[in-house]
């Protein structure tokens, strides 16, 4: 089987399972298997695949046709212009969360270095690693209840050579108490209402870890806990930044205001209220 024939078979399979952009996904999956650029794939349609490459490609296509996320197949996802290793122990980093990281980086610059930062529910380490990579004046504690997710985070921190400034801790945030307060707390916590998870697209509902999705009955469980701990987590002029689901900014803003914070809300690129920023100081973007 040559490249052209393999692509034709893959596109047919992916189309039959209603995969969006089947032509592009077929090409990108083959480029991944062959370790070539996509341009190479289209420029060499007559190249013959080895039996091993053909088998690996058809296996990848089968997984994708079963709605396994592309990122879990390739084990890679770009975030903040950095390449992250991912597997099904952690959520796939999403572009919306870049708004949270960029806001955090802007806030961090307003504090005297070194800036102590806490990342709650670090998952793949995308937030902690990106913050450490782009601001060398940070020392970060990154906690997660999942030991397997922390293994992924450590791998990413080492890959981007920031592991010496990030302390990864296998902790349940519900019982977490800091040794000393932080200037900045960041979190993209689970915020999907529990009953809604089964209605999400199959790539999410069937593959991403429920532990990182389920925010309780109304999706706000973790925000309530974060709010209740703010005075113990933050310095007197500290700032918290959290990602929120669509429409949740109103309730989360109220939770932070009840703790005496001044609060603002930031939109993502689609114009959706995505980040709630609360401060005990005068740190506003």
DRENDRENTI-476600 format. One record per residue (C-alpha): residue in three letters; z, x, y. Coordinates in steps of 0.1 Angstrom, whole numbers. Example, Ala and Ser with C-alpha at 12.3 -4.5 7.8 and 13.67 -1.06 7.14 Angstrom:
2
<r residuo="ALA" Z="78" X="123" Y="-45"/>
<r residuo="SER" Z="71" X="137" Y="-11"/>
END
This chain:
285
<r residuo="UNK" Z="0" X="0" Y="0"/>
<r residuo="UNK" Z="-9" X="14" Y="34"/>
<r residuo="UNK" Z="8" X="7" Y="67"/>
<r residuo="UNK" Z="-16" X="-21" Y="77"/>
<r residuo="UNK" Z="-11" X="-39" Y="44"/>
<r residuo="UNK" Z="27" X="-34" Y="45"/>
<r residuo="UNK" Z="29" X="-49" Y="80"/>
<r residuo="UNK" Z="8" X="-79" Y="70"/>
<r residuo="UNK" Z="31" X="-87" Y="40"/>
<r residuo="UNK" Z="63" X="-82" Y="62"/>
<r residuo="UNK" Z="50" X="-104" Y="90"/>
<r residuo="UNK" Z="42" X="-132" Y="66"/>
<r residuo="UNK" Z="77" X="-130" Y="51"/>
<r residuo="UNK" Z="94" X="-129" Y="85"/>
<r residuo="UNK" Z="73" X="-158" Y="98"/>
<r residuo="UNK" Z="82" X="-179" Y="68"/>
<r residuo="UNK" Z="119" X="-175" Y="77"/>
<r residuo="UNK" Z="114" X="-183" Y="114"/>
<r residuo="UNK" Z="123" X="-149" Y="126"/>
<r residuo="UNK" Z="114" X="-146" Y="163"/>
<r residuo="UNK" Z="88" X="-120" Y="172"/>
<r residuo="UNK" Z="79" X="-112" Y="135"/>
<r residuo="UNK" Z="51" X="-89" Y="144"/>
<r residuo="UNK" Z="73" X="-67" Y="165"/>
<r residuo="UNK" Z="102" X="-67" Y="141"/>
<r residuo="UNK" Z="79" X="-58" Y="112"/>
<r residuo="UNK" Z="67" X="-28" Y="131"/>
<r residuo="UNK" Z="101" X="-17" Y="143"/>
<r residuo="UNK" Z="116" X="-20" Y="108"/>
<r residuo="UNK" Z="87" X="2" Y="94"/>
<r residuo="UNK" Z="92" X="27" Y="122"/>
<r residuo="UNK" Z="129" X="29" Y="112"/>
<r residuo="UNK" Z="121" X="34" Y="75"/>
<r residuo="UNK" Z="95" X="60" Y="82"/>
<r residuo="UNK" Z="115" X="77" Y="109"/>
<r residuo="UNK" Z="85" X="75" Y="133"/>
<r residuo="UNK" Z="78" X="60" Y="167"/>
<r residuo="UNK" Z="64" X="25" Y="168"/>
<r residuo="UNK" Z="32" X="40" Y="185"/>
<r residuo="UNK" Z="27" X="61" Y="153"/>
<r residuo="UNK" Z="28" X="30" Y="131"/>
<r residuo="UNK" Z="1" X="12" Y="150"/>
<r residuo="UNK" Z="-20" X="44" Y="154"/>
<r residuo="UNK" Z="-21" X="52" Y="116"/>
<r residuo="UNK" Z="-28" X="19" Y="98"/>
<r residuo="UNK" Z="-45" X="36" Y="69"/>
<r residuo="UNK" Z="-15" X="59" Y="60"/>
<r residuo="UNK" Z="-3" X="53" Y="25"/>
<r residuo="UNK" Z="34" X="46" Y="20"/>
<r residuo="UNK" Z="52" X="64" Y="-7"/>
<r residuo="UNK" Z="68" X="43" Y="-34"/>
<r residuo="UNK" Z="102" X="51" Y="-20"/>
<r residuo="UNK" Z="92" X="41" Y="16"/>
<r residuo="UNK" Z="76" X="9" Y="4"/>
<r residuo="UNK" Z="107" X="0" Y="-16"/>
<r residuo="UNK" Z="130" X="7" Y="14"/>
<r residuo="UNK" Z="107" X="-12" Y="37"/>
<r residuo="UNK" Z="106" X="-43" Y="16"/>
<r residuo="UNK" Z="143" X="-42" Y="12"/>
<r residuo="UNK" Z="148" X="-40" Y="49"/>
<r residuo="UNK" Z="124" X="-69" Y="54"/>
<r residuo="UNK" Z="142" X="-90" Y="28"/>
<r residuo="UNK" Z="175" X="-84" Y="46"/>
<r residuo="UNK" Z="160" X="-94" Y="79"/>
<r residuo="UNK" Z="144" X="-125" Y="63"/>
<r residuo="UNK" Z="179" X="-135" Y="52"/>
<r residuo="UNK" Z="189" X="-133" Y="89"/>
<r residuo="UNK" Z="209" X="-100" Y="87"/>
<r residuo="UNK" Z="209" X="-87" Y="123"/>
<r residuo="UNK" Z="184" X="-60" Y="129"/>
<r residuo="UNK" Z="211" X="-37" Y="141"/>
<r residuo="UNK" Z="231" X="-39" Y="109"/>
<r residuo="UNK" Z="200" X="-29" Y="90"/>
<r residuo="UNK" Z="192" X="1" Y="111"/>
<r residuo="UNK" Z="228" X="9" Y="119"/>
<r residuo="UNK" Z="220" X="14" Y="155"/>
<r residuo="UNK" Z="223" X="-4" Y="189"/>
<r residuo="UNK" Z="217" X="9" Y="224"/>
<r residuo="UNK" Z="244" X="1" Y="249"/>
<r residuo="UNK" Z="248" X="16" Y="284"/>
<r residuo="UNK" Z="218" X="38" Y="276"/>
<r residuo="UNK" Z="238" X="54" Y="247"/>
<r residuo="UNK" Z="230" X="51" Y="210"/>
<r residuo="UNK" Z="258" X="35" Y="190"/>
<r residuo="UNK" Z="263" X="34" Y="153"/>
<r residuo="UNK" Z="272" X="-1" Y="141"/>
<r residuo="UNK" Z="279" X="-19" Y="108"/>
<r residuo="UNK" Z="293" X="-53" Y="99"/>
<r residuo="UNK" Z="329" X="-41" Y="105"/>
<r residuo="UNK" Z="323" X="-46" Y="142"/>
<r residuo="UNK" Z="305" X="-68" Y="167"/>
<r residuo="UNK" Z="270" X="-57" Y="178"/>
<r residuo="UNK" Z="274" X="-45" Y="214"/>
<r residuo="UNK" Z="255" X="-68" Y="238"/>
<r residuo="UNK" Z="238" X="-63" Y="271"/>
<r residuo="UNK" Z="261" X="-88" Y="288"/>
<r residuo="UNK" Z="290" X="-65" Y="281"/>
<r residuo="UNK" Z="274" X="-38" Y="302"/>
<r residuo="UNK" Z="285" X="-59" Y="333"/>
<r residuo="UNK" Z="321" X="-55" Y="321"/>
<r residuo="UNK" Z="317" X="-17" Y="317"/>
<r residuo="UNK" Z="299" X="-12" Y="350"/>
<r residuo="UNK" Z="326" X="-32" Y="368"/>
<r residuo="UNK" Z="353" X="-11" Y="351"/>
<r residuo="UNK" Z="337" X="21" Y="361"/>
<r residuo="UNK" Z="336" X="10" Y="397"/>
<r residuo="UNK" Z="373" X="0" Y="396"/>
<r residuo="UNK" Z="383" X="33" Y="379"/>
<r residuo="UNK" Z="369" X="53" Y="408"/>
<r residuo="UNK" Z="395" X="37" Y="431"/>
<r residuo="UNK" Z="424" X="52" Y="412"/>
<r residuo="UNK" Z="438" X="87" Y="413"/>
<r residuo="UNK" Z="427" X="107" Y="382"/>
<r residuo="UNK" Z="434" X="110" Y="354"/>
<r residuo="UNK" Z="431" X="73" Y="351"/>
<r residuo="UNK" Z="449" X="57" Y="321"/>
<r residuo="UNK" Z="428" X="30" Y="306"/>
<r residuo="UNK" Z="435" X="5" Y="277"/>
<r residuo="UNK" Z="406" X="-10" Y="257"/>
<r residuo="UNK" Z="418" X="-41" Y="238"/>
<r residuo="UNK" Z="398" X="-48" Y="206"/>
<r residuo="UNK" Z="376" X="-18" Y="208"/>
<r residuo="UNK" Z="354" X="-27" Y="178"/>
<r residuo="UNK" Z="325" X="-2" Y="177"/>
<r residuo="UNK" Z="341" X="17" Y="206"/>
<r residuo="UNK" Z="312" X="7" Y="229"/>
<r residuo="UNK" Z="334" X="0" Y="259"/>
<r residuo="UNK" Z="358" X="29" Y="255"/>
<r residuo="UNK" Z="331" X="54" Y="247"/>
<r residuo="UNK" Z="309" X="43" Y="276"/>
<r residuo="UNK" Z="338" X="45" Y="301"/>
<r residuo="UNK" Z="348" X="79" Y="288"/>
<r residuo="UNK" Z="312" X="92" Y="288"/>
<r residuo="UNK" Z="304" X="81" Y="324"/>
<r residuo="UNK" Z="338" X="89" Y="339"/>
<r residuo="UNK" Z="353" X="122" Y="329"/>
<r residuo="UNK" Z="386" X="114" Y="347"/>
<r residuo="UNK" Z="398" X="89" Y="322"/>
<r residuo="UNK" Z="422" X="90" Y="293"/>
<r residuo="UNK" Z="418" X="59" Y="271"/>
<r residuo="UNK" Z="439" X="41" Y="245"/>
<r residuo="UNK" Z="416" X="20" Y="223"/>
<r residuo="UNK" Z="432" X="-4" Y="199"/>
<r residuo="UNK" Z="419" X="-27" Y="172"/>
<r residuo="UNK" Z="435" X="-46" Y="143"/>
<r residuo="UNK" Z="406" X="-36" Y="121"/>
<r residuo="UNK" Z="409" X="-2" Y="105"/>
<r residuo="UNK" Z="372" X="-3" Y="94"/>
<r residuo="UNK" Z="361" X="-11" Y="130"/>
<r residuo="UNK" Z="381" X="19" Y="143"/>
<r residuo="UNK" Z="363" X="42" Y="118"/>
<r residuo="UNK" Z="331" X="31" Y="135"/>
<r residuo="UNK" Z="346" X="37" Y="170"/>
<r residuo="UNK" Z="358" X="72" Y="161"/>
<r residuo="UNK" Z="323" X="80" Y="148"/>
<r residuo="UNK" Z="308" X="69" Y="180"/>
<r residuo="UNK" Z="333" X="88" Y="201"/>
<r residuo="UNK" Z="326" X="120" Y="182"/>
<r residuo="UNK" Z="288" X="114" Y="185"/>
<r residuo="UNK" Z="291" X="113" Y="223"/>
<r residuo="UNK" Z="317" X="140" Y="225"/>
<r residuo="UNK" Z="344" X="120" Y="242"/>
<r residuo="UNK" Z="369" X="118" Y="212"/>
<r residuo="UNK" Z="393" X="142" Y="229"/>
<r residuo="UNK" Z="399" X="116" Y="257"/>
<r residuo="UNK" Z="402" X="85" Y="236"/>
<r residuo="UNK" Z="433" X="77" Y="214"/>
<r residuo="UNK" Z="423" X="52" Y="188"/>
<r residuo="UNK" Z="451" X="31" Y="174"/>
<r residuo="UNK" Z="452" X="6" Y="146"/>
<r residuo="UNK" Z="473" X="-20" Y="163"/>
<r residuo="UNK" Z="477" X="-58" Y="165"/>
<r residuo="UNK" Z="476" X="-65" Y="202"/>
<r residuo="UNK" Z="498" X="-95" Y="197"/>
<r residuo="UNK" Z="527" X="-70" Y="191"/>
<r residuo="UNK" Z="514" X="-41" Y="211"/>
<r residuo="UNK" Z="537" X="-25" Y="236"/>
<r residuo="UNK" Z="525" X="5" Y="257"/>
<r residuo="UNK" Z="545" X="37" Y="260"/>
<r residuo="UNK" Z="537" X="37" Y="297"/>
<r residuo="UNK" Z="516" X="14" Y="318"/>
<r residuo="UNK" Z="479" X="16" Y="325"/>
<r residuo="UNK" Z="459" X="15" Y="357"/>
<r residuo="UNK" Z="431" X="-4" Y="341"/>
<r residuo="UNK" Z="430" X="-27" Y="311"/>
<r residuo="UNK" Z="396" X="-38" Y="297"/>
<r residuo="UNK" Z="388" X="-63" Y="270"/>
<r residuo="UNK" Z="360" X="-82" Y="254"/>
<r residuo="UNK" Z="383" X="-103" Y="232"/>
<r residuo="UNK" Z="373" X="-129" Y="206"/>
<r residuo="UNK" Z="364" X="-160" Y="227"/>
<r residuo="UNK" Z="345" X="-184" Y="204"/>
<r residuo="UNK" Z="364" X="-216" Y="196"/>
<r residuo="UNK" Z="371" X="-215" Y="159"/>
<r residuo="UNK" Z="353" X="-247" Y="150"/>
<r residuo="UNK" Z="321" X="-236" Y="168"/>
<r residuo="UNK" Z="316" X="-204" Y="148"/>
<r residuo="UNK" Z="298" X="-221" Y="120"/>
<r residuo="UNK" Z="273" X="-236" Y="145"/>
<r residuo="UNK" Z="262" X="-202" Y="159"/>
<r residuo="UNK" Z="229" X="-186" Y="149"/>
<r residuo="UNK" Z="230" X="-173" Y="113"/>
<r residuo="UNK" Z="228" X="-137" Y="125"/>
<r residuo="UNK" Z="263" X="-142" Y="141"/>
<r residuo="UNK" Z="279" X="-168" Y="119"/>
<r residuo="UNK" Z="270" X="-152" Y="86"/>
<r residuo="UNK" Z="273" X="-115" Y="94"/>
<r residuo="UNK" Z="294" X="-106" Y="123"/>
<r residuo="UNK" Z="332" X="-103" Y="117"/>
<r residuo="UNK" Z="350" X="-136" Y="122"/>
<r residuo="UNK" Z="381" X="-116" Y="133"/>
<r residuo="UNK" Z="361" X="-104" Y="163"/>
<r residuo="UNK" Z="347" X="-139" Y="172"/>
<r residuo="UNK" Z="375" X="-164" Y="166"/>
<r residuo="UNK" Z="394" X="-171" Y="198"/>
<r residuo="UNK" Z="414" X="-200" Y="185"/>
<r residuo="UNK" Z="410" X="-237" Y="190"/>
<r residuo="UNK" Z="397" X="-235" Y="225"/>
<r residuo="UNK" Z="386" X="-198" Y="225"/>
<r residuo="UNK" Z="414" X="-188" Y="249"/>
<r residuo="UNK" Z="441" X="-175" Y="226"/>
<r residuo="UNK" Z="437" X="-139" Y="235"/>
<r residuo="UNK" Z="434" X="-145" Y="272"/>
<r residuo="UNK" Z="468" X="-162" Y="271"/>
<r residuo="UNK" Z="484" X="-133" Y="253"/>
<r residuo="UNK" Z="467" X="-108" Y="277"/>
<r residuo="UNK" Z="480" X="-127" Y="307"/>
<r residuo="UNK" Z="515" X="-129" Y="293"/>
<r residuo="UNK" Z="516" X="-91" Y="288"/>
<r residuo="UNK" Z="500" X="-80" Y="321"/>
<r residuo="UNK" Z="531" X="-70" Y="339"/>
<r residuo="UNK" Z="541" X="-48" Y="310"/>
<r residuo="UNK" Z="507" X="-34" Y="305"/>
<r residuo="UNK" Z="497" X="-25" Y="341"/>
<r residuo="UNK" Z="510" X="-3" Y="369"/>
<r residuo="UNK" Z="521" X="-22" Y="400"/>
<r residuo="UNK" Z="486" X="-18" Y="415"/>
<r residuo="UNK" Z="468" X="-22" Y="381"/>
<r residuo="UNK" Z="436" X="-41" Y="373"/>
<r residuo="UNK" Z="425" X="-61" Y="343"/>
<r residuo="UNK" Z="389" X="-69" Y="334"/>
<r residuo="UNK" Z="379" X="-93" Y="307"/>
<r residuo="UNK" Z="346" X="-106" Y="294"/>
<r residuo="UNK" Z="345" X="-144" Y="290"/>
<r residuo="UNK" Z="323" X="-170" Y="273"/>
<r residuo="UNK" Z="303" X="-195" Y="293"/>
<r residuo="UNK" Z="325" X="-217" Y="314"/>
<r residuo="UNK" Z="358" X="-199" Y="304"/>
<r residuo="UNK" Z="361" X="-181" Y="338"/>
<r residuo="UNK" Z="379" X="-210" Y="354"/>
<r residuo="UNK" Z="408" X="-211" Y="329"/>
<r residuo="UNK" Z="411" X="-173" Y="326"/>
<r residuo="UNK" Z="411" X="-170" Y="364"/>
<r residuo="UNK" Z="440" X="-195" Y="365"/>
<r residuo="UNK" Z="459" X="-176" Y="338"/>
<r residuo="UNK" Z="457" X="-144" Y="358"/>
<r residuo="UNK" Z="465" X="-160" Y="391"/>
<r residuo="UNK" Z="497" X="-175" Y="376"/>
<r residuo="UNK" Z="508" X="-139" Y="369"/>
<r residuo="UNK" Z="505" X="-132" Y="406"/>
<r residuo="UNK" Z="471" X="-115" Y="405"/>
<r residuo="UNK" Z="442" X="-116" Y="430"/>
<r residuo="UNK" Z="412" X="-126" Y="410"/>
<r residuo="UNK" Z="374" X="-125" Y="413"/>
<r residuo="UNK" Z="346" X="-134" Y="389"/>
<r residuo="UNK" Z="314" X="-114" Y="383"/>
<r residuo="UNK" Z="281" X="-128" Y="370"/>
<r residuo="UNK" Z="258" X="-112" Y="344"/>
<r residuo="UNK" Z="221" X="-107" Y="348"/>
<r residuo="UNK" Z="214" X="-143" Y="338"/>
<r residuo="UNK" Z="237" X="-156" Y="366"/>
<r residuo="UNK" Z="264" X="-166" Y="341"/>
<r residuo="UNK" Z="301" X="-160" Y="351"/>
<r residuo="UNK" Z="308" X="-132" Y="327"/>
<r residuo="UNK" Z="337" X="-110" Y="339"/>
<r residuo="UNK" Z="371" X="-120" Y="352"/>
<r residuo="UNK" Z="387" X="-93" Y="373"/>
<r residuo="UNK" Z="424" X="-95" Y="382"/>
<r residuo="UNK" Z="444" X="-70" Y="402"/>
<r residuo="UNK" Z="480" X="-65" Y="414"/>
<r residuo="UNK" Z="466" X="-41" Y="441"/>
<r residuo="UNK" Z="436" X="-43" Y="464"/>
<r residuo="UNK" Z="409" X="-32" Y="441"/>
<r residuo="UNK" Z="379" X="-53" Y="447"/>
<r residuo="UNK" Z="342" X="-45" Y="442"/>
END
